[in-house]
Amino acid sequence: MLDRDVVQEFIEESFEENEIRIPKAIKILDLTEAFCLYIEDDYYEWLKDNYNSFFEDLDWNLIKERIQHYKKTFKENFAN
């Protein structure tokens, strides 16, 4: 799901900014993969929670209101 190259670059830049060195016994690819899996697991749970709250009681009128709200706020993200 996540772009591992982007995540690795993020980790490397963040560590450099914070003057953190990765121990030699830990490979950057292993660290990146573990971090990605950690994020994806959390992301999936977050997605399920938000799905449940957005579609709570499946009130289509409320959903239409939400769509209109987000269309006004973020027009560039919606198809015409």
Buried (B, 14 or more C-beta within 10 A) or exposed (E): EBEEEEBBEBBBEEBEEEEEEEEEEEEEEEBBBEBBEEEEEEEEEEEEEEEEEEEEEEEEEEEEEEEEEEEEEEEEEEEE
